[in-house]
Each structure stands twice: as structure tokens, then as C-alpha cells.
């Protein structure tokens, strides 16, 4: 009250005095400042980093809808398109707003990711502090989340805005649900529902959130203990009924996601990756993520599938998961936080564990952004549990947690350096993984943009050697041959690409362009026509067809194609249109 009175009476000396007593010296404020400072120490270099030529291109730098900012057409596109095999309109709006404010300044796009990561860290601390009243275990959970090297990918990769954004709304959902559980006010319940809807429209990975809320009901909210007068089955059924709207949203999101990924061709068929192999990789991945949590080195932007299953490692993984899960279930009443932490980890990984395989990766660092919170929960409360019986137990517990947090902080700071540009991150990935054709392909693309043609060609050739069916690799080898004026070799490479991917419009366009250059006009028209058939809005293809028509004397057709090209945005066609009109 003294603080409020000083504020309204403009008694500034006492205002500072009271505010310092009531706010600045509170442990929660100091913890938040430490978390903020440590997170900035790790990630502040990213504000000087560039875009990455892997997803950043189709998400931002070459996405015409996003680059235009917040327009009516772009907002409509965000909600009604399945671009990049995803439906996440809130993420698209976030990128559009960045472009509206900053244009294509990558440092400021990085800064937005960092801002959300900091907010997620602070919210995570308050979620566990408000529900457990344990300041320091909650602080270390948040610190591990903020500083673990496995989370660098989600923060330092602009295209992974969907990770930090969906987690932000997930944290708000949990926090407002906690308020609801304590106050039973409807406004808090529907606020939680709103935040959850925004979260799944940012990234559908959080569809498991209703199950997390059930875990929170058990511990730390202990809502089952508040209803001892009722039979257990009635308690469970009432809590499940309470989550029905959340489950409905989860099912809708899952359905839309499956449609989006199937239409985008991101879902691997069972012929490419049989179901038994997927299950084997799922169990191995659960164990691998735990290893990487403890030993966070040799991290990569892409992890290729191993050529064959490592059966000894699979059996070790399977036995470990079964044994640990059984033991935790056995002790779930005595050690509730252990049960919640373990099944937080196991449950939140389900959407991305690979049973429904999306993409070509075996595992991905970004998939641990939310699941690792469960393991950090075990670490935060586990240290206190282990050292509880010892003299100075808290000192040993918090010293070990602090040492771990410092280790994560410096390891993450070291790893962040690799994310400065495309060449750096893919060179690093090649060094720490085997048979990484994606890394070679993207490194080659980055080298091409710097006019290092021969080095790029070597990278693409290595990618093809690893995976002969890698059509982009064949295509890019052809592009290198074109740059070196080796047109016959270029045509062979483009034909190899379309033999693997028959609807590869850009390959047909390049073949037609080479034939135009060689004055083989009938062949040029044939392949440029295929490119237009596959991509009707290909302005450059219409322009090249216009050039062919002009060369063979079909002026009317040439004028029509130049005008079509210009209408699709290729402004250089205007000079050719003017020449034809002047000649007439």
C-alpha cells in the first residue's frame, strides 16, 4: 500500500525505496534477471547472423506472401494454404509482421526468435514456481531449458519460429489453466482454450497438451487430492470431461496437419520406410535424445537415416525405456514429479517420433524443445531428492545443478557460432555426421551463391554419391555445368533429375533454355511447354517461349507470351513488347 500511495503522491524517493523492497530484492526478480542475462550471453550473437538456405528460403526470403507483410491477400493465404506441407497460420502472420517491420533484415528476425525464447524461459519458471512454491528447482528447470545446446536450433534458425511461438502459447495455456484450477473462473478456462488454439495454429506439435494438463492435475496441482470425497473413477472422469474441448482442438489440428503434409508430399510412404523400421527408429530416438541431453555435442541441423538398423543399440534402447517406465510407474505415488517428468518427455515426443514419418531426418534437435522440459523437471527436483539425506544437502544439490547449467551455457554458446550462415552450419553438419547428403546439397547451394562453382559441384556430386535418387543433387550438378558452359553435361544431369522426379518443372525449364541457346527451337518449345504445364505462373518460361516464337518468326505468339510473362511479374519482358509494337 505504501508503494501505491507513493506512486499517486509522486513521492519518488519513497517510490524507489518501496519498489526496491517489494520487487527488486525479491528472489523471483533476481532469478528472472539471471535467466535473462544467461540467455542473452548464449544467443546475442544471432542478431548479426544471416538467413539459412534450408527452409528460410521458402518460409521468408523467397515467399512472396510473407515478404509483402500484413496485407489482406497474405493473411487470407496464411489461413487457407498448405505451403511447405504445413498449416500454421499464426506462424505465417508472425513472419509477415517481421517483414512488415524490418523487411528482410535477418538480424531482426533472429531477435524475434530470441525474444520468444526468453519469454518462454520466464513463463516456464513461473509455471513451476507458482505450482510447487520451490524457487530454486523451478529456476534450474528454466535455466536448463534456456541454455541447453539442443535448443539452439529452435532459436538460431529463423524458420523454426514455429517452435518458440507455439511453446509461448503453450506456456500461456498452462499458466492460465493453473489459474483456472485454483479459481475455477470460466474466463481463465476459455483463455486457456484460446491460447491453445493459437498454439496449435503456430505448430501442431503441441497437440499433446491436453495430456500434459492431466499430468499437471496429478502433480503439482494435486487436484485428485482435493476431491477425496469422491471415488477415483469419478475424479478421473470429471477431469477428462473438463479437457474434452482441448481434445477436440487437438484432433482437428491433427487431421488438418495430416492433410497438409500429405498434399505437400512430406509424409514418407510405407514402401520407402516400412512400419517396423519406423518403430525401431522411434525407440532408438527416445534413447538417443536422452544421450544428447546428457552429452550435447556433435549436434547437426540434419541427421540422416542410418543405412540399416543398429540392432544391439535398438535392444539396449528398448530395454532401457521399458525398465525406466516400469520403475517410474511403480513409484508414481511416492515420487510424483518423477512420473510427470518422464511421461512429459515420452508423451510430447509422440507426434514427431517418426511413426508417421515427415521429412527425411531420423531425429531432429528442434523436436526436443518441449519434451526436454520433462527431463529438466526430473533433474531439478531429482538433485534435491538425491542429496536430501546428506548434511548440507541443499548446497550439494544446487551446486551440482549450477555446474550443469554453466556447462550447458558454454556448450550452447560454442554451438551457436556455427549458425552464422549456411556455409558454416552445413560444413559443421558434414563434420559431425556421416552420409549427410542434405548437408552436402545445401552447402553446395550456398557455395553456388558465392560463385564458387567447382566447390559447389563437388558437394552436389558427393550428395549424389551418398543418395543416387537425390533429384535436387542431379539438378544442381546440371546448374553447375550450365554455369561452366558445359551444356551437354548439364542436359544429361537435368534428364537424370526428371527421371527421378517427372514433375520437376525447373529442370524442364533449364533444358528448354539450353536448347534455346543452341537454337534447337522445336526441342526448346517442347520442354519450356512442359515447365509451363507444371507451373502455369512461371513468368520466365513464358518469356523464353516468347523468345523462341520471335526467332522462328511467329510474332503474334511472341507478343502474347511476352505480355503473359509481364502480367506474371517479369518486368524485363516490357522492352520486348515495345520492340514488337514499334515494328508493327
C-alpha positions as CSV (number, residue, x, y, z in Angstrom):
1,X,0.0,0.0,0.0
2,X,2.9,2.4,0.8
3,X,4.2,1.7,-2.7
4,X,0.8,2.6,-4.3
5,X,0.5,5.7,-2.1
6,X,3.9,6.9,-3.1
7,X,3.1,6.4,-6.8
8,X,0.0,8.5,-6.7
9,X,1.5,11.2,-4.5
10,X,4.6,11.3,-6.8
11,X,6.8,10.8,-3.8
12,X,9.6,9.4,-6.0
13,X,12.3,8.8,-3.3
14,X,10.0,6.7,-1.3
15,X,8.6,5.1,-4.5
16,X,12.1,3.9,-5.4
17,X,12.6,2.8,-1.7
18,X,9.4,0.8,-1.6
19,X,9.7,-0.7,-5.1
20,X,13.2,-1.9,-4.3
21,X,12.0,-3.6,-1.1
22,X,8.9,-5.1,-2.7
23,X,10.2,-6.0,-6.1
24,X,13.9,-5.7,-6.8
25,X,15.1,-7.7,-3.9
26,X,12.5,-10.5,-4.3
27,X,14.2,-13.8,-5.2
28,X,11.9,-14.3,-8.2
29,X,13.0,-11.0,-9.7
30,X,16.7,-11.8,-9.3
31,X,16.1,-15.3,-10.8
32,X,14.4,-13.7,-13.8
33,X,17.3,-11.3,-14.3
34,X,19.8,-14.1,-14.1
35,X,17.9,-16.2,-16.6
36,X,17.6,-13.2,-18.9
37,X,21.3,-12.4,-18.7
38,X,22.5,-16.0,-19.2
39,X,20.2,-16.5,-22.2
40,X,21.4,-13.3,-23.8
41,X,25.0,-14.4,-23.2
42,X,24.4,-17.5,-25.3
43,X,22.2,-16.1,-28.0
44,X,23.1,-12.4,-28.5
45,X,25.4,-13.2,-31.5
46,X,22.4,-14.3,-33.6
47,X,21.3,-10.8,-34.2
48,X,24.3,-10.5,-36.6
49,X,23.6,-13.8,-38.3
50,X,22.2,-14.4,-41.8
51,X,19.3,-16.5,-43.2
52,X,19.9,-20.2,-43.8
53,X,19.3,-21.6,-47.2
54,X,17.3,-24.5,-45.7
55,X,13.6,-23.6,-45.1
56,X,14.3,-19.9,-44.5
57,X,14.1,-19.6,-48.3
58,X,10.5,-21.0,-48.7
59,X,9.4,-19.5,-45.4
60,X,10.7,-16.0,-45.8
61,X,13.3,-14.8,-48.4
62,X,11.5,-16.2,-51.5
63,X,8.0,-16.4,-50.1
64,X,6.2,-13.6,-51.9
65,X,3.2,-13.7,-49.5
66,X,5.4,-13.3,-46.4
67,X,7.7,-10.6,-47.9
68,X,4.7,-8.4,-48.7
69,X,3.9,-8.2,-45.0
70,X,0.4,-8.0,-43.4
71,X,-1.8,-7.5,-46.4
72,X,-5.4,-8.8,-46.8
73,X,-4.3,-11.3,-49.5
74,X,-1.3,-12.5,-47.4
75,X,-3.5,-13.0,-44.3
76,X,-6.0,-15.0,-46.4
77,X,-3.2,-17.1,-47.8
78,X,-1.8,-17.8,-44.3
79,X,-5.1,-19.3,-43.2
80,X,-6.1,-21.1,-46.4
81,X,-2.8,-22.5,-47.8
82,X,-0.8,-25.7,-47.0
83,X,2.5,-24.1,-48.1
84,X,5.7,-26.1,-47.1
85,X,3.5,-29.1,-46.1
86,X,2.2,-27.2,-43.1
87,X,-0.8,-25.4,-41.8
88,X,0.4,-22.9,-39.2
89,X,-1.3,-19.5,-40.0
90,X,-0.1,-17.8,-36.7
91,X,3.5,-18.6,-37.6
92,X,3.0,-17.1,-41.1
93,X,1.5,-14.0,-39.6
94,X,4.4,-13.7,-37.3
95,X,6.9,-13.8,-40.2
96,X,4.7,-11.4,-42.1
97,X,4.8,-8.9,-39.2
98,X,8.6,-9.1,-39.1
99,X,8.8,-8.4,-42.8
100,X,6.3,-5.5,-42.4
101,X,8.5,-4.0,-39.6
102,X,12.0,-5.0,-40.6
103,X,11.9,-6.1,-44.3
104,X,14.5,-8.8,-44.9
105,X,17.0,-7.8,-42.2
106,X,17.9,-11.3,-40.8
107,X,19.3,-9.9,-37.6
108,X,15.9,-8.5,-36.5
109,X,14.1,-11.8,-37.5
110,X,16.6,-13.6,-35.3
111,X,15.9,-11.1,-32.5
112,X,12.2,-12.0,-32.6
113,X,13.0,-15.7,-32.1
114,X,15.3,-14.8,-29.2
115,X,12.6,-12.7,-27.6
116,X,10.1,-15.5,-27.6
117,X,12.8,-17.9,-26.2
118,X,13.4,-15.5,-23.3
119,X,9.6,-15.2,-22.7
120,X,9.2,-19.0,-22.7
121,X,12.0,-19.3,-20.2
122,X,10.5,-16.8,-17.8
123,X,7.0,-18.3,-18.2
124,X,8.4,-21.8,-17.5
125,X,10.0,-20.6,-14.3
126,X,6.7,-19.1,-13.1
127,X,4.7,-22.2,-14.0
128,X,6.6,-24.4,-11.7
129,X,7.3,-21.8,-9.0
130,X,3.6,-20.9,-8.7
131,X,2.5,-24.6,-8.6
132,X,5.3,-26.0,-6.4
133,X,6.5,-22.9,-4.5
134,X,10.0,-24.3,-5.0
135,X,12.0,-21.3,-6.3
136,X,15.4,-22.9,-7.0
137,X,14.4,-26.2,-8.6
138,X,12.0,-24.2,-10.8
139,X,14.8,-21.8,-11.6
140,X,17.1,-24.6,-12.7
141,X,14.4,-26.2,-14.9
142,X,14.0,-22.8,-16.6
143,X,17.8,-22.4,-16.9
144,X,18.3,-25.8,-18.5
145,X,15.5,-25.0,-20.9
146,X,17.1,-21.6,-21.8
147,X,20.7,-22.8,-22.1
148,X,20.7,-26.4,-23.4
149,X,22.6,-26.8,-26.7
150,X,19.9,-29.0,-28.2
151,X,17.6,-25.9,-28.1
152,X,20.0,-23.7,-30.2
153,X,18.3,-25.0,-33.4
154,X,14.9,-23.7,-32.4
155,X,16.2,-20.3,-31.5
156,X,19.0,-19.6,-34.0
157,X,17.1,-20.9,-37.1
158,X,14.6,-18.3,-38.2
159,X,12.4,-20.9,-39.9
160,X,11.9,-22.5,-36.5
161,X,9.9,-19.6,-35.3
162,X,7.1,-22.1,-35.1
163,X,8.9,-23.8,-32.2
164,X,9.3,-20.8,-30.0
165,X,6.0,-19.3,-30.9
166,X,3.9,-22.5,-30.3
167,X,5.8,-23.0,-27.0
168,X,5.0,-19.4,-26.0
169,X,1.2,-20.1,-26.4
170,X,1.6,-23.5,-24.7
171,X,3.2,-21.8,-21.7
172,X,0.3,-19.3,-21.5
173,X,-2.2,-22.1,-21.8
174,X,-0.7,-24.0,-18.9
175,X,-0.4,-20.8,-16.8
176,X,-4.0,-19.8,-17.4
177,X,-5.1,-23.4,-16.7
178,X,-3.3,-23.2,-13.4
179,X,-5.3,-20.0,-12.6
180,X,-8.5,-21.9,-13.6
181,X,-7.7,-24.9,-11.4
182,X,-7.2,-22.6,-8.4
183,X,-10.0,-20.1,-9.1
184,X,-12.5,-22.2,-11.2
185,X,-13.3,-19.0,-13.1
186,X,-14.7,-19.6,-16.6
187,X,-12.8,-16.7,-18.1
188,X,-9.5,-18.4,-17.2
189,X,-10.7,-21.7,-18.8
190,X,-11.7,-20.1,-22.1
191,X,-8.5,-18.0,-22.0
192,X,-6.5,-21.3,-21.8
193,X,-8.6,-22.6,-24.7
194,X,-7.8,-19.5,-26.8
195,X,-4.1,-19.7,-26.1
196,X,-4.1,-23.4,-27.0
197,X,-5.8,-22.7,-30.3
198,X,-3.2,-20.1,-31.1
199,X,-0.5,-22.6,-30.2
200,X,-1.7,-25.4,-32.5
201,X,-2.0,-22.8,-35.3
202,X,1.7,-22.0,-34.7
203,X,2.9,-25.6,-34.7
204,X,0.7,-28.7,-34.3
205,X,3.3,-30.5,-32.2
206,X,1.6,-29.2,-29.0
207,X,-1.5,-31.4,-29.7
208,X,-0.4,-33.5,-26.7
209,X,-1.1,-30.5,-24.4
210,X,-4.4,-32.0,-23.0
211,X,-2.4,-35.0,-21.7
212,X,0.1,-32.6,-20.1
213,X,-2.8,-30.8,-18.3
214,X,-3.9,-34.2,-17.0
215,X,-0.3,-34.7,-15.7
216,X,-0.5,-31.3,-14.0
217,X,-3.8,-32.3,-12.4
218,X,-1.9,-35.2,-10.8
219,X,1.2,-33.1,-9.8
220,X,1.9,-30.4,-9.0
221,X,-1.7,-29.2,-8.8
222,X,-2.8,-32.3,-6.9
223,X,-6.4,-31.9,-8.0
224,X,-7.1,-35.5,-7.2
225,X,-6.2,-34.9,-3.6
226,X,-8.7,-32.1,-3.4
227,X,-11.6,-34.5,-4.3
228,X,-11.0,-37.3,-1.8
229,X,-14.7,-37.5,-1.0
230,X,-15.4,-38.9,-4.5
231,X,-14.4,-42.3,-5.9
232,X,-11.2,-42.2,-8.0
233,X,-13.1,-43.1,-11.3
234,X,-15.4,-40.1,-10.8
235,X,-12.4,-37.8,-10.3
236,X,-10.7,-39.0,-13.4
237,X,-13.9,-38.9,-15.5
238,X,-14.6,-35.3,-14.4
239,X,-11.0,-34.2,-15.2
240,X,-11.2,-35.9,-18.6
241,X,-14.6,-34.3,-19.4
242,X,-13.2,-31.0,-18.5
243,X,-10.5,-31.5,-21.2
244,X,-12.9,-32.5,-24.0
245,X,-12.8,-29.1,-25.8
246,X,-8.9,-29.3,-25.7
247,X,-9.0,-32.9,-27.2
248,X,-11.4,-31.7,-29.9
249,X,-9.0,-29.0,-30.9
250,X,-6.1,-31.5,-30.9
251,X,-8.0,-33.9,-33.2
252,X,-8.9,-31.1,-35.6
253,X,-5.3,-29.9,-35.7
254,X,-4.0,-33.4,-36.3
255,X,-6.5,-34.0,-39.1
256,X,-5.6,-30.7,-40.8
257,X,-1.9,-31.5,-40.4
258,X,-2.1,-34.9,-42.0
259,X,-3.9,-33.4,-45.0
260,X,-1.3,-30.6,-45.3
261,X,1.6,-32.9,-45.1
262,X,0.1,-35.5,-47.5
263,X,-0.7,-32.8,-50.1
264,X,2.8,-31.4,-49.8
265,X,4.4,-34.8,-50.2
266,X,6.2,-34.6,-46.9
267,X,4.9,-37.9,-45.5
268,X,7.0,-40.9,-46.4
269,X,5.1,-44.0,-47.7
270,X,5.4,-47.4,-46.1
271,X,7.2,-48.6,-49.3
272,X,10.0,-46.0,-48.7
273,X,10.2,-46.6,-44.9
274,X,8.4,-49.7,-43.6
275,X,6.5,-49.6,-40.3
276,X,8.8,-52.0,-38.4
277,X,11.8,-49.7,-39.2
278,X,9.8,-46.7,-38.0
279,X,9.1,-48.3,-34.7
280,X,12.7,-49.4,-34.3
281,X,13.9,-45.8,-35.1
282,X,11.3,-44.4,-32.6
283,X,12.7,-46.5,-29.7
284,X,16.2,-45.6,-30.7
285,X,15.4,-42.0,-31.0
286,X,13.9,-41.8,-27.4
287,X,17.2,-43.2,-26.1
288,X,19.4,-41.0,-28.4
289,X,17.7,-37.8,-27.3
290,X,18.4,-38.7,-23.6
291,X,22.1,-39.3,-24.6
292,X,22.2,-36.0,-26.3
293,X,20.6,-34.3,-23.4
294,X,23.5,-35.5,-21.2
295,X,26.2,-35.2,-23.8
296,X,25.1,-32.3,-26.1
297,X,27.9,-32.5,-28.7
298,X,28.1,-33.4,-32.4
299,X,24.8,-31.7,-33.0
300,X,23.6,-31.2,-36.5
301,X,20.8,-29.3,-38.4
302,X,20.0,-32.7,-40.2
303,X,20.5,-36.3,-39.1
304,X,20.2,-38.8,-42.0
305,X,18.7,-42.2,-41.5
306,X,21.3,-44.9,-40.9
307,X,21.5,-47.3,-43.9
308,X,20.5,-50.2,-41.6
309,X,19.1,-50.7,-38.1
310,X,21.7,-51.0,-35.3
311,X,20.0,-54.0,-33.6
312,X,22.2,-54.1,-30.5
313,X,21.5,-50.4,-29.9
314,X,17.8,-50.9,-30.6
315,X,17.6,-53.7,-27.9
316,X,19.5,-51.5,-25.4
317,X,17.1,-48.6,-26.1
318,X,14.0,-50.8,-25.8
319,X,15.1,-52.4,-22.5
320,X,16.1,-49.1,-21.0
321,X,12.8,-47.5,-21.9
322,X,10.8,-50.5,-20.6
323,X,12.8,-50.7,-17.4
324,X,12.7,-47.0,-16.6
325,X,9.0,-46.6,-17.4
326,X,8.1,-49.7,-15.3
327,X,10.1,-48.4,-12.3
328,X,8.6,-44.9,-12.5
329,X,5.1,-46.3,-12.7
330,X,5.8,-48.5,-9.6
331,X,6.9,-45.4,-7.6
332,X,4.4,-42.9,-9.1
333,X,2.7,-42.3,-5.8
334,X,5.9,-41.8,-3.8
335,X,7.7,-39.7,-6.4
336,X,5.0,-37.9,-8.4
337,X,7.4,-35.4,-10.1
338,X,9.4,-38.3,-11.5
339,X,6.2,-39.7,-13.1
340,X,5.2,-36.4,-14.5
341,X,8.6,-35.5,-15.9
342,X,9.2,-38.9,-17.5
343,X,5.8,-39.0,-19.2
344,X,6.0,-35.4,-20.2
345,X,9.1,-36.4,-22.1
346,X,7.7,-39.6,-23.6
347,X,4.3,-38.1,-24.4
348,X,5.3,-34.9,-26.1
349,X,7.7,-36.6,-28.4
350,X,4.9,-38.9,-29.8
351,X,3.9,-36.5,-32.7
352,X,7.4,-36.3,-34.0
353,X,8.9,-39.6,-33.1
354,X,8.6,-40.9,-36.7
355,X,5.7,-43.4,-36.7
356,X,4.2,-41.0,-39.2
357,X,7.4,-40.1,-40.9
358,X,7.6,-36.5,-42.1
359,X,10.8,-35.5,-43.8
360,X,13.9,-37.5,-44.3
361,X,15.5,-37.0,-40.9
362,X,15.9,-39.7,-38.3
363,X,15.9,-37.3,-35.3
364,X,16.0,-33.5,-35.0
365,X,17.3,-31.2,-32.3
366,X,14.2,-28.9,-32.6
367,X,11.9,-31.8,-31.6
368,X,13.3,-31.6,-28.1
369,X,12.3,-28.0,-27.4
370,X,9.2,-29.0,-25.4
371,X,9.9,-32.7,-24.5
372,X,13.2,-31.9,-22.7
373,X,11.2,-29.9,-20.1
374,X,10.1,-33.2,-18.6
375,X,13.8,-34.4,-18.2
376,X,14.8,-31.0,-16.8
377,X,11.9,-31.3,-14.3
378,X,13.4,-34.6,-13.2
379,X,16.9,-33.1,-12.9
380,X,15.7,-30.0,-11.0
381,X,13.8,-31.9,-8.3
382,X,15.9,-35.0,-8.6
383,X,19.1,-33.3,-7.3
384,X,17.2,-32.2,-4.2
385,X,15.8,-35.7,-3.7
386,X,19.2,-37.4,-4.1
387,X,21.1,-35.1,-1.7
388,X,18.2,-34.7,0.8
389,X,19.6,-37.0,3.4
390,X,23.1,-35.6,3.4
391,X,24.4,-32.8,5.6
392,X,24.3,-29.6,3.6
393,X,22.2,-31.4,1.1
394,X,20.8,-28.3,-0.5
395,X,24.3,-27.0,-1.0
396,X,25.4,-30.1,-2.9
397,X,22.1,-30.2,-4.9
398,X,22.2,-26.6,-6.0
399,X,25.9,-26.7,-6.7
400,X,25.6,-29.7,-9.0
401,X,22.6,-28.0,-10.8
402,X,24.5,-24.7,-11.1
403,X,27.6,-26.6,-12.5
404,X,25.3,-28.3,-15.0
405,X,23.7,-25.0,-16.1
406,X,27.1,-23.4,-16.6
407,X,28.2,-26.4,-18.7
408,X,25.1,-26.1,-20.9
409,X,25.6,-22.4,-21.2
410,X,29.1,-22.5,-22.6
411,X,28.4,-25.6,-24.8
412,X,25.4,-23.7,-26.3
413,X,27.4,-20.5,-26.8
414,X,30.1,-22.6,-28.6
415,X,27.5,-24.3,-30.8
416,X,25.7,-21.0,-31.7
417,X,28.7,-19.8,-33.6
418,X,28.0,-22.5,-36.2
419,X,24.7,-20.9,-37.1
420,X,26.1,-17.6,-38.6
421,X,25.4,-18.6,-42.2
422,X,24.6,-21.5,-44.5
423,X,28.2,-22.5,-45.2
424,X,29.2,-22.6,-41.6
425,X,26.2,-24.7,-40.4
426,X,26.4,-27.3,-43.2
427,X,30.2,-27.6,-43.0
428,X,29.7,-28.3,-39.3
429,X,27.0,-30.9,-40.0
430,X,29.2,-32.7,-42.5
431,X,32.0,-32.9,-39.9
432,X,29.8,-34.4,-37.2
433,X,27.6,-36.8,-39.2
434,X,28.0,-39.5,-41.8
435,X,26.3,-39.8,-45.3
436,X,24.7,-36.4,-44.8
437,X,23.5,-35.8,-48.4
438,X,21.2,-32.9,-47.3
439,X,24.2,-31.1,-45.7
440,X,26.3,-31.6,-48.9
441,X,23.4,-30.4,-51.0
442,X,22.8,-27.2,-49.0
443,X,26.4,-26.5,-48.7
444,X,26.8,-26.7,-52.5
445,X,23.8,-24.3,-52.9
446,X,25.4,-21.8,-50.5
447,X,28.8,-22.1,-52.4
448,X,26.9,-21.6,-55.7
449,X,25.6,-18.3,-54.5
450,X,29.1,-17.1,-53.8
451,X,30.2,-18.1,-57.3
452,X,32.4,-21.0,-56.0
453,X,31.1,-23.2,-58.8
454,X,33.7,-26.0,-58.7
455,X,33.5,-26.4,-55.0
456,X,29.7,-26.5,-55.2
457,X,29.8,-29.1,-58.0
458,X,32.0,-31.3,-55.8
459,X,29.4,-31.0,-52.9
460,X,26.5,-31.9,-55.2
461,X,28.4,-34.8,-56.6
462,X,29.1,-36.1,-53.1
463,X,25.4,-35.8,-52.2
464,X,24.5,-37.9,-55.3
465,X,27.2,-40.5,-54.4
466,X,25.5,-40.9,-51.0
467,X,22.0,-40.9,-52.3
468,X,21.7,-41.6,-56.1
469,X,17.9,-40.8,-56.0
470,X,18.6,-37.3,-54.7
471,X,17.0,-35.4,-57.6
472,X,18.0,-32.0,-56.3
473,X,21.6,-33.1,-56.4
474,X,21.4,-34.1,-60.1
475,X,19.6,-30.8,-60.9
476,X,22.2,-28.7,-59.1
477,X,25.1,-30.6,-60.8
478,X,23.3,-29.6,-64.0
479,X,23.2,-25.9,-62.9
480,X,26.9,-26.0,-62.2
481,X,27.6,-27.4,-65.7
482,X,25.4,-24.6,-67.1
483,X,27.5,-22.0,-65.2
484,X,30.6,-23.6,-66.7
485,X,29.2,-23.6,-70.2
486,X,29.2,-27.4,-70.3
487,X,25.7,-27.6,-71.8
488,X,25.7,-31.2,-72.9
489,X,26.6,-32.4,-69.5
490,X,24.1,-30.1,-68.0
491,X,21.3,-31.6,-70.1
492,X,22.3,-35.1,-69.0
493,X,22.1,-34.1,-65.4
494,X,18.7,-32.4,-65.8
495,X,17.3,-35.5,-67.5
496,X,18.6,-37.6,-64.6
497,X,16.7,-35.3,-62.3
498,X,13.4,-35.6,-64.2
499,X,13.8,-39.4,-64.5
500,X,13.6,-39.4,-60.6
501,X,11.0,-36.6,-60.3
502,X,8.9,-36.4,-63.5
503,X,7.1,-33.2,-62.4
504,X,10.4,-31.3,-61.8
505,X,9.3,-28.1,-63.7
506,X,12.6,-26.2,-63.1
507,X,14.6,-28.9,-64.7
508,X,12.4,-28.8,-67.8
509,X,12.8,-25.0,-67.9
510,X,16.6,-25.3,-67.8
511,X,16.6,-27.9,-70.6
512,X,14.4,-25.7,-72.7
513,X,16.7,-22.7,-72.0
514,X,19.8,-24.6,-73.1
515,X,18.1,-25.8,-76.3
516,X,17.1,-22.1,-77.0
517,X,20.7,-21.1,-76.5
518,X,21.7,-23.9,-79.0
519,X,19.0,-22.7,-81.5
520,X,17.2,-26.0,-81.3
521,X,13.8,-24.3,-81.2
522,X,11.4,-27.3,-81.5
523,X,13.1,-29.0,-78.6
524,X,13.2,-25.7,-76.6
525,X,9.4,-25.2,-77.1
526,X,8.7,-28.8,-76.1
527,X,10.5,-28.6,-72.7
528,X,9.5,-25.0,-71.9
529,X,5.9,-26.1,-72.6
530,X,6.3,-28.9,-70.0
531,X,7.6,-26.4,-67.5
532,X,4.6,-24.1,-68.1
533,X,2.2,-27.1,-67.9
534,X,3.6,-28.0,-64.4
535,X,3.9,-24.3,-63.2
536,X,1.3,-22.1,-65.0
537,X,2.6,-19.0,-63.2
538,X,6.2,-19.4,-64.4
539,X,6.8,-15.9,-65.9
540,X,10.3,-16.7,-67.1
541,X,9.2,-19.7,-69.0
542,X,6.6,-17.7,-70.9
543,X,9.3,-15.1,-71.7
544,X,11.6,-17.8,-73.1
545,X,8.8,-19.2,-75.2
546,X,8.3,-15.7,-76.5
547,X,11.9,-15.5,-77.5
548,X,11.6,-18.8,-79.4
549,X,8.5,-17.6,-81.2
550,X,10.3,-14.4,-82.1
551,X,13.2,-16.3,-83.5
552,X,11.0,-18.5,-85.7
553,X,9.0,-15.5,-87.0
554,X,5.7,-16.1,-85.1
555,X,5.4,-12.5,-83.9
556,X,1.8,-12.8,-82.7
557,X,2.6,-15.7,-80.4
558,X,5.8,-14.0,-79.2
559,X,3.8,-10.8,-78.3
560,X,1.2,-12.9,-76.4
561,X,3.9,-14.8,-74.4
562,X,5.8,-11.6,-73.6
563,X,2.6,-10.0,-72.3
564,X,1.8,-13.0,-70.3
565,X,5.2,-13.0,-68.8
566,X,4.9,-9.3,-67.9
567,X,1.5,-9.8,-66.3
568,X,3.0,-12.5,-64.1
569,X,5.7,-10.1,-62.8
570,X,8.6,-10.4,-65.2
571,X,9.2,-6.7,-65.9
572,X,12.1,-7.3,-68.4
573,X,9.5,-8.5,-70.9
574,X,8.3,-4.9,-71.4
575,X,11.2,-4.0,-73.6
576,X,10.5,-6.9,-76.0
577,X,6.8,-6.0,-76.1
578,X,7.8,-2.4,-77.0
579,X,10.1,-3.6,-79.8
580,X,7.3,-5.7,-81.4
581,X,4.8,-2.9,-81.1
582,X,7.1,-0.4,-82.7
583,X,7.9,-2.8,-85.5
584,X,4.2,-3.1,-86.2
